Structure formats: structure tokens, C-alpha cells
């Protein structure tokens, strides 16, 4: 890919979801004729949710911007590349455990890491280790106890490591 193709691809911004937004606006317009009270209640609730999540979204955008500014994929690949050894497996598991949010948000970053040389087995380990949700651990301990939570979390981490190693072994063959 030439530099001009890269620049044009990076500078092109497409707002996805326009059709969905228009469809929702049309549906609200139609519903306005049938039950205007319910429409206004719905819009008020949507606005309340939006105002609650705007500070969180702003924080996430700032955090992501800082990460993108300070951490380049090549730096991360240094810890996840072919020569990373046991340290790469540990980093991959730890990153999977502490990562949060929907998985599809991570796809572009992981694809970029993969294109820069991160090992596929480490990416699999990251995906599998995401099954442990740190914010939910206290509630899990409350419901099931420390022993159950520790054993299950250990099994998840061992499973993450094994699946990553198996895929890496298959890739290397």
C-alpha cells in the first residue's frame, strides 16, 4: 500500500449508523401520533442515560487517546512478539484480565498488533483471559466464596494459556 493510499484511507471518515439513526427518528415520529406521552418519557430516559454516560465516554476517549499517543503497536509487539517467551504469555493473560468493554472494540487494536508481528497464540490467550471480569470478582466471591472463585479463575487462566499455546503450536507447524 503506497503512502497516498494510506493517507486517504486514514483521512476518510464515514459515519456508520446513519440509516439506523434515521430509522429510529422515523419510528419516534410515527409513535408520536399514537402515544406522545410514552415518546416523551422515552426521550427523557434516553437523555438521562446519555448525560450519565457522557463523562465516562469522555474519560474513555481521553484514556484511549493517551494510550495511542504513548504506546505504539511496535512497542507492544516487543512484549508480544516471537521472542517474548514466558513474559509474553504473562502479559497477554494480564492484559486480558484487566481489559474491559465489549470485545468488538478490541478487534482493531488486536488486528493492528497482529499485523505488526504479535503472535497469534498470545492473542488467543488475551481473548480467553477476558472471561475473568475484575469488577465482578467481589460479587462472585460473595455469591460463591473465595475457594470457588479462585479455582474457577485459575482454570480460566490455565485454559487461556493452553488454548493460546495450542494455537501457536498449530501456527508454527
Number of C-alpha atoms within 10 A of each C-alpha: 5 6 8 9 10 10 10 10 10 9 9 8 8 7 7 8 9 10 10 10 11 11 12 12 12 12 12 19 13 13 14 14 10 11 11 14 12 13 18 13 11 13 13 12 12 12 12 11 11 12 11 11 12 11 11 11 12 11 12 12 12 12 12 12 12 11 11 12 9 9 11 11 17 16 13 16 21 15 18 27 20 14 13 17 11 10 12 22 23 19 18 25 26 16 16 24 20 14 19 16 8 8 10 8 10 13 11 10 13 17 13 14 22 18 13 16 17 25 23 22 26 29 24 22 28 27 21 23 25 22 16 20 16 14 10 9 15 14 12 15 14 10 11 11 12 14 10 13 19 13 11 13 18 13 12 17 24 16 15 27 22 16 17 25 18 14 18 17 12 10 11 9 6
